[in-house]
Amino acid sequence: MSIRYKIDVMSALKDAGYSTTRIRNEKLIGQSYLQQIRHGEIVSNACLDKLCELLKCQPGDIIEYVEDENK
């Protein structure tokens, strides 16, 4: 995959005060998106928007493009 996370999103959320319990209880991010993040899968734009809101950052602070060496 050419787009990947630059940071450990789950750790960044925890550091910002958002435990997985809080995220679920307040319905901030769906469980399926949390699983995708844990597995390094890129989430939807809507979820990325929510992550930027919670972490007070820009999308480029979370994800990056890495050229595929196999192309």
N, C-alpha and C positions, 0 to 999 in steps of 0.2 A: 504494500500500500504506500502511496506517495505522500499522504497526509497523516501526520501522527501527532500525539500529544507531546508538548515540550516539557510539561510539568506533570507531577503526580497529582491529578485532579482531586482524588479522594483525600489525600493529605492536605491539599490546599483548602478544601472545604472544611476539613476538621480544624485546621489552624484558624480559619475565619469564624469558627464557632458553629459550624453546621455538621453535626453528627448525622449518621445515617438515620438514626431514630428521629431526630428533629426534622430531617428532610422528608421522611415518610409521614410523620404526624402532621406537619404543616402542608403536606402535598406540594412541595416545592418542585420536585423532580420525580418522575415516575420510577417505579422499581425496575422496569425493563431498561430504562436509560442508565440507571445506576449500575446495572449488570454490564451494559455495553461499555461504560467508562472503566469499570474494573478490568475488563478484558482487552482494553486498549482499542476498542472499536469507536469510530467517530460517530457522534450522535447528530441528530437533526439540527437545523438552524435554530429552531425554537428552543431546543434544550441548550444549545451553545449560547443563545441570547440570555437565558436564565442563569447559566454559569457565570457569564460576564457580569450580570447584575449582582449576583451573590458575592463574587470575588472582587468586584469593583475593578475590572480590568478590560482590556480589549481582546478580541478573538486571537490576535497575533501573539498575545501573551500566553495563550493556552495551546494553540496548535501551530504547526509549521509544515511547509511543503519540503519534502526531501526527494530529490530526483531519483527515479528508479534506475538502478545500475543495469538492469536487464534489458532496457529498451535500446 
